[in-house]
Amino acid sequence: MKNIKLNKFSVVDIETMCHKGKQIPVLISHYDPVNGSQLFEINHNYIKNSEYEKGVKVLFSGYFIYLRKCHISLIFAHNLGGFDGYFLFKYIYLASGWEPRDLEVMIDDSNRFIQITQKMVYTMVTIATTKITFKDSFRLLGGVSLNTLCKIYGVEQKLCEYNQLWNSFNLFDHSNRDSYIEWKDYAAQDSKCLYEAICKAQEVYKERFNVDVTNSVSASQLAFKLFKKTFSPIKLPNRLRKDDEKETNNFNSFPHLKTRLRVNIINKE
């Protein structure tokens, strides 16, 4: 049996702060195998001037530019179906400069994101089209917390439990400098340990089954692939269409998703 080549991937985590009952994204923690930990932080001047939406758009725009420059095509978030997915979906559309027709989403019957894909066109020597795909590691790797996932695969865990004091713009005050540094270290470790856990999962499944877990979008799809590869006496299709999954090539087909972009996100999971 020919050994498969494992996909390269990155991970992302979004940190927010509460303002008037709304969670505002202020930090994007990204980890990739080439550049390691990368933190993208909102410009504090936007907060001082109460220009929150503008600041968040600039924040995500800088992140998407980074993805484009580094040719990153596969990214995992450990709650794409909920908290992180709402912000990624919204600002892919609002801050990336790309057209809605280039956006592909896969959602379940609870309107939770399974996968978000954005086509990007950029010019190097010639014009090329690159897809950036966001997947949910929570849905793929058993629906367990990040700390539990790290324990399962024997990698370093989160630095500490989340401190609710970090959920306020007061953290940016000079008097809270030590707590601010701790918060950034916490965010960087979250993305790093998620990356290491997925890498370990890749190694385990390659060694035991010669499959790459990152090619799947959910634990159930992965299980079906393993059944087909290991036990099925007949040739089965690569993917079965489920009643609880819906796909679209354009999010305009789902008007309720547009509405959700305007809904305040109150609680962080």
Salt bridges, closest charged atoms under 4 A:
GLU15 OE1 - LYS268 NZ 3.02
ASP32 OD2 - HIS30 NE2 3.05
GLU41 OE2 - HIS44 NE2 2.70
GLU41 OE1 - LYS184 NZ 3.18
GLU53 OE2 - LYS90 NZ 3.85
GLU104 OE2 - LYS119 NZ 3.70
GLU104 OE1 - LYS131 NZ 3.59
ASP108 OD2 - ARG139 NH2 2.82
ASP190 OD2 - LYS158 NZ 3.06
GLU245 OE1 - ARG239 NH2 2.71
GLU245 OE2 - LYS242 NZ 3.79
GLU247 OE1 - ARG239 NH1 2.63
GLU247 OE1 - ARG241 NH1 3.17
